[in-house]
Amino acid sequence: MSTGRTRAAQMILLIAGVVNVLPIAPLLDPDLLDTMYQVAPVEPTSEILLRHRALVLGLVGVALIVSVFRSSWRTAALVSAAVANGSYVVLAATGGEVSAAATRVMIIDVAVLVLLAIAALLLWGVPARRPTRATS
């Protein structure tokens, strides 16, 4: 695989990783749940579930970032990120009316899914074309 394709895929994985790490903030400060998602948990169980979501997304983001430097992590990181982001998109799209913040998260997750697909194509998709030699 060409170095240019690998470098482009690594940059995409880094961006997707950072996007997935950012929601970890409510794990450390539960008051941010209302700011980020327009959701103020009314009971401890809801807060624990949302903070757990933050932790899981953070772990997915860390895996994507590590995969930039460790190629052996790429398949697992890409698959786990696609499942994490894709499942939210499906649930939000089919779950009825959601808040504007939840819709914003869904749009971000769709963008991340597109980035992940591009990274996968760069890493494992159609090989780069090599110039053909003219025969004489």
C-alpha positions in Angstrom: 0.0 0.0 0.0 1.2 3.5 -0.8 2.6 5.6 2.0 0.3 8.4 1.0 -2.8 6.3 1.4 -1.6 5.0 4.7 -0.9 8.5 6.0 -4.3 9.7 4.8 -6.0 6.8 6.6 -4.0 7.5 9.8 -5.1 11.2 9.8 -8.7 10.1 9.3 -8.4 7.5 12.2 -6.9 10.3 14.4 -9.8 12.7 13.6 -12.4 9.9 14.2 -10.6 9.0 17.5 -10.7 12.5 18.8 -14.4 12.9 17.9 -15.1 9.7 19.9 -12.9 10.7 22.9 -14.6 14.1 23.3 -17.8 12.8 24.8 -15.8 11.4 27.8 -16.2 14.7 29.6 -19.5 13.7 31.3 -17.8 10.8 32.9 -15.7 13.2 34.9 -18.4 15.9 35.3 -22.0 14.6 35.1 -23.3 18.2 34.9 -22.1 18.2 31.3 -24.7 15.7 30.3 -27.3 18.5 30.2 -24.9 20.7 28.2 -23.9 18.1 25.7 -27.1 16.2 25.2 -29.9 18.4 26.7 -30.6 15.6 29.1 -30.7 16.0 32.9 -30.9 12.5 34.4 -33.7 12.4 36.9 -32.4 9.3 38.6 -29.0 7.9 39.4 -29.5 4.9 37.0 -30.0 7.2 34.0 -26.9 9.2 35.0 -24.9 6.0 35.3 -26.0 4.7 31.9 -25.1 8.0 30.2 -21.7 8.2 32.0 -21.1 4.6 31.0 -21.8 5.6 27.3 -19.2 8.3 27.7 -16.7 5.8 28.9 -17.4 3.3 26.1 -17.1 6.1 23.5 -13.9 7.2 25.1 -12.5 3.7 24.9 -13.5 3.5 21.2 -11.8 6.8 20.6 -8.6 5.7 22.3 -8.5 2.5 20.2 -8.8 4.5 17.0 -6.0 6.8 18.2 -3.8 3.8 19.1 -4.5 2.3 15.7 -2.9 5.3 14.1 0.4 4.0 15.5 -0.3 0.2 15.8 -1.6 -1.2 12.5 -2.6 -4.5 14.3 -5.3 -2.5 16.1 -6.9 -1.0 13.0 -9.4 -3.7 12.2 -10.8 -4.0 15.7 -10.8 -0.2 16.2 -12.6 0.4 12.9 -15.2 -2.3 13.5 -15.9 -1.2 17.1 -16.2 2.4 16.1 -18.5 1.6 13.2 -20.7 -0.5 15.6 -20.7 2.2 18.3 -21.4 5.1 16.0 -23.7 3.2 13.6 -25.9 1.8 16.4 -26.5 5.3 17.8 -27.5 6.5 14.3 -30.0 3.6 13.9 -31.4 4.0 17.4 -31.8 7.8 17.1 -33.3 7.6 13.6 -35.8 4.9 14.5 -36.6 5.9 18.1 -39.1 8.6 17.6 -38.7 12.3 18.4 -35.3 13.2 19.9 -33.8 16.5 21.1 -31.9 18.8 18.9 -28.7 17.8 20.7 -29.4 14.1 20.0 -29.9 15.0 16.4 -26.6 16.9 16.3 -24.9 13.8 17.8 -26.5 11.6 15.2 -25.2 13.9 12.4 -21.7 13.8 13.9 -21.9 10.0 14.1 -22.9 9.9 10.4 -19.9 12.0 9.5 -17.7 9.7 11.6 -19.1 6.7 9.8 -18.2 8.3 6.4 -14.7 8.9 7.7 -14.4 5.3 8.9 -15.5 4.1 5.5 -13.0 6.2 3.7 -10.2 5.0 6.0 -11.2 1.4 5.4 -11.1 1.9 1.7 -7.7 3.6 1.9 -6.4 0.8 4.0 -8.0 -2.3 2.4 -10.0 -1.2 -0.6 -9.1 -1.1 -4.2 -5.3 -0.9 -4.6 -3.8 2.2 -6.0 -3.4 2.1 -9.8 0.2 1.7 -11.0 1.2 3.4 -14.2 1.4 1.0 -17.1 4.5 0.8 -19.2 4.2 1.5 -22.9 5.4 -1.5 -24.9 7.4 -0.9 -28.0 
